[in-house]
């Protein structure tokens, strides 16, 4: 009994190729503004509103004394006074500029350090455990020695930021590189991508998700390190930042001022994440086909 075998035609092959291309393609579309506001903006606004309502209810019921829990209106009055005096934006910018500059310095140091640790076995064995230990060490522990080394100046501030952020950035990059499939590295070497060329065109793009996670954590460590340094090492020569504002409120027994400083620190941290890191993370996921709808 003779068997018949049907050979694929040109149209069949073209259809198969088109189907594979369709599977690889990432379909994106612009989400309507109303849907973005409903899914992204409304939930946090509702959460903030709920917190304010609970806060006001506790104050109205006099659950505790006003010297321990000020009314939201008192915190708003403190904010209004700083705005009218023209000091609000200066205080915020003093801390934000320090935090961003310190983070960029940590980025410039942590990235090559992470590459070195990830790619050189001896360096990983020597420095890897130290980086892990430094990442778990509270940043506030570096404030006293930094003050003794540099005095009360910006160099002290940046030292604390670097010691807090560099290990997180380096460890994030190491983790991202460790998760790269070996096939990618072998393919890169076959195509001649070795050394710095391989790091630029193969290693860094493949390790980008883990690296980005390390950057987010590095910014969090930078911001917390800076606040710790500003609170502990207050000086008129350093200018008035958010940390100093918080410490001044404590010294003056100004609880609305304390709550205002805490709120501003929280808002700045959230704003940096929403404006910089979240869009970058969505872009990376979208380009890799892991996020279809934004």
C-alpha positions in Angstrom: 0.0 0.0 0.0 1.6 3.2 -1.1 1.7 6.1 1.2 1.2 9.6 0.0 3.1 12.6 1.4 1.8 16.1 0.9 4.6 18.7 0.6 4.0 22.2 2.0 3.3 24.8 -0.6 4.8 28.3 -0.7 1.5 29.7 0.6 1.6 27.3 3.5 5.1 28.3 4.5 4.2 32.0 4.2 1.2 31.5 6.4 3.3 29.6 9.0 5.9 32.4 9.0 3.2 35.0 9.4 1.7 33.1 12.3 5.0 32.9 14.1 5.6 36.6 13.6 2.2 37.3 15.1 3.0 35.2 18.2 6.3 37.1 18.6 4.7 40.5 18.1 3.7 42.6 21.1 0.4 44.2 20.5 0.1 47.5 22.3 -2.5 50.2 22.3 -3.0 53.5 24.0 -5.2 53.2 27.0 -8.0 55.8 27.2 -7.3 58.6 29.7 -10.5 57.8 31.6 -9.5 54.2 32.1 -6.0 55.3 33.3 -7.4 57.7 35.8 -9.9 55.0 37.0 -7.3 52.2 37.4 -4.2 54.1 38.4 -5.1 57.4 40.0 -8.5 56.7 41.7 -7.4 53.8 44.0 -4.5 55.7 45.7 -6.7 58.9 46.0 -9.4 56.8 47.7 -6.8 55.3 50.0 -5.5 58.7 51.0 -9.0 60.0 51.5 -9.8 57.0 53.8 -6.7 57.7 55.9 -7.6 61.3 56.3 -11.2 60.4 57.3 -10.0 57.9 59.9 -7.4 60.4 61.1 -10.1 63.1 61.5 -12.5 60.7 63.2 -9.8 59.8 65.8 -9.2 63.5 66.5 -12.9 64.3 66.7 -13.5 61.4 69.1 -10.5 62.6 71.2 -9.0 59.1 71.3 -5.8 60.8 72.3 -4.6 64.2 73.2 -3.9 66.7 70.4 -0.3 67.0 71.6 0.1 63.4 70.4 -2.1 63.4 67.3 -2.7 66.8 65.7 -5.7 67.4 63.4 -5.2 67.2 59.6 -6.2 70.9 59.5 -3.2 71.7 61.8 -0.8 69.9 59.5 -2.4 71.8 56.5 -1.9 75.1 58.4 1.8 74.3 58.8 2.1 73.5 55.1 0.3 76.8 54.2 2.7 78.8 56.5 5.8 77.3 54.8 4.3 78.0 51.4 3.5 81.7 52.3 7.0 82.1 53.7 8.5 80.8 50.4 10.5 78.0 52.2 8.5 74.9 51.2 10.0 74.3 47.8 13.5 75.2 49.0 13.3 72.6 51.8 12.1 69.9 49.4 14.7 70.8 46.7 17.6 70.7 49.3 16.8 67.1 50.0 15.8 66.0 46.6 18.9 67.4 44.9 21.1 65.7 47.5 19.3 62.4 47.1 19.4 62.4 43.3 23.0 63.4 43.0 24.0 60.8 45.6 22.0 58.2 43.7 23.7 59.1 40.4 27.1 58.7 42.1 26.0 55.4 43.6 24.9 54.3 40.1 28.2 55.2 38.6 30.0 53.1 41.2 27.6 50.3 41.8 27.2 49.4 38.1 30.8 48.5 37.2 31.2 47.0 40.6 28.2 44.7 40.0 29.6 43.7 36.6 33.0 42.9 38.1 31.5 40.8 40.9 29.2 38.9 38.6 31.8 38.1 35.9 35.0 37.5 37.9 34.9 34.5 40.2 37.7 35.6 42.5 36.1 39.0 43.0 32.8 37.5 43.8 34.3 35.2 46.3 36.1 38.1 47.9 33.6 41.0 47.7 30.2 39.3 47.3 29.6 38.4 51.0 30.8 41.9 52.0 28.2 43.5 49.6 25.5 41.3 51.1 26.5 42.4 54.6 26.6 46.1 53.7 23.2 45.9 52.2 21.7 44.5 55.4 23.5 47.1 57.6 21.3 50.0 58.6 22.4 53.2 56.8 22.1 55.2 60.0 25.1 53.3 61.4 27.3 55.1 58.9 26.3 58.6 60.1 28.6 58.8 63.2 31.8 57.7 61.4 31.0 59.9 58.4 30.6 62.9 60.7 34.0 62.1 62.2 35.6 61.6 58.8 34.3 64.7 57.0 32.5 66.9 59.5 29.1 68.4 59.0 29.1 69.0 55.3 27.7 67.6 52.1 30.6 65.2 51.7 29.3 63.5 54.9 25.8 63.3 53.4 27.0 61.7 50.1 29.2 59.2 51.9 26.2 57.9 53.9 24.1 57.7 50.7 26.9 55.9 48.8 27.4 53.3 51.6 23.7 52.7 51.7 22.9 52.6 47.9 26.0 51.1 46.2 25.6 47.6 47.6 21.9 47.5 46.6 22.6 48.5 43.0 25.6 46.1 42.7 23.7 43.2 44.2 20.7 43.9 41.9 22.9 43.8 38.8 24.6 40.6 40.1 21.2 39.0 40.6 20.1 40.0 37.1 23.3 38.6 35.5 22.9 35.3 37.4 19.5 34.9 35.8 20.7 35.3 32.2 20.2 32.0 30.3 23.7 30.6 29.4 22.5 30.3 25.8 22.5 34.1 25.4 26.1 34.3 26.6 27.3 31.6 24.3 25.5 33.1 21.4 27.0 36.5 22.2 30.5 35.0 22.3 29.9 33.1 19.0 29.0 36.5 17.4 32.2 38.1 18.8 30.5 40.0 21.7 33.2 39.6 24.4 34.7 41.8 27.0 33.2 45.3 27.1 31.3 44.7 23.9 29.6 41.6 25.4 28.8 43.5 28.6 27.2 46.3 26.6 25.3 44.4 24.0 24.5 41.1 25.7 24.9 41.1 29.5 23.4 44.5 30.4 20.3 44.2 28.2 19.6 40.6 29.4 20.1 41.6 33.0 18.0 44.7 32.8 14.9 43.5 34.8 17.1 42.5 37.8 19.3 45.6 37.4 16.2 47.8 37.4 15.0 46.2 40.6 18.4 46.9 42.1 18.1 50.6 41.0 14.7 50.9 42.7 16.0 49.5 45.9 19.1 51.6 45.6 17.0 54.8 45.4 15.0 53.7 48.4 18.3 53.2 50.3 19.6 56.5 49.1 16.5 58.4 50.3 16.4 56.6 53.7 20.2 57.1 54.2 19.8 60.8 53.4 16.9 61.3 55.8 18.9 59.5 58.6 21.9 61.8 57.9 19.8 65.0 57.9 18.0 64.1 61.1 21.1 63.1 63.1 23.7 65.6 61.7 21.8 68.9 61.7 23.7 72.1 61.0 22.9 75.6 59.7 25.8 75.1 57.2 24.0 72.2 55.6 20.8 74.1 54.8 17.3 73.1 55.8 16.2 69.8 54.3 13.3 67.5 55.1 15.3 65.6 57.7 16.3 68.8 59.4 12.7 70.0 59.2 11.6 66.8 61.0 14.2 67.2 63.7 13.4 70.9 64.2 9.7 70.0 64.7 10.8 67.5 67.4 13.0 70.0 69.1 10.3 72.7 69.1 7.6 70.2 70.2 5.8 71.1 67.0 3.8 67.9 66.2 2.0 69.3 63.2 5.4 70.3 61.8 6.6 66.7 62.5 3.7 65.2 60.7 4.2 67.6 57.8 7.8 66.6 57.4 6.9 62.9 57.5 4.2 63.5 54.9 6.6 65.4 52.6 9.3 62.7 52.9 6.7 60.1 52.0 5.3 62.1 49.0 8.7 62.7 47.5 9.7 59.0 47.8 6.4 58.0 46.0 6.7 60.7 43.4 10.2 59.7 42.4 9.1 56.1 42.0 6.0 57.0 40.0 7.8 59.5 37.7 11.1 57.6 37.1 11.2 54.0 38.1 7.6 52.8 37.4 7.6 54.1 33.8 11.0 52.6 33.2 9.9 49.2 34.6 6.7 49.2 32.4 8.8 50.1 29.3 11.2 47.2 30.0 8.3 44.7 30.5 6.5 46.0 27.5 9.5 45.7 25.2 9.9 42.1 26.4 6.3 41.2 25.8 5.6 40.8 29.5 3.2 43.7 29.7 0.6 44.1 27.0 -1.7 46.7 28.6 -0.4 49.7 30.5 
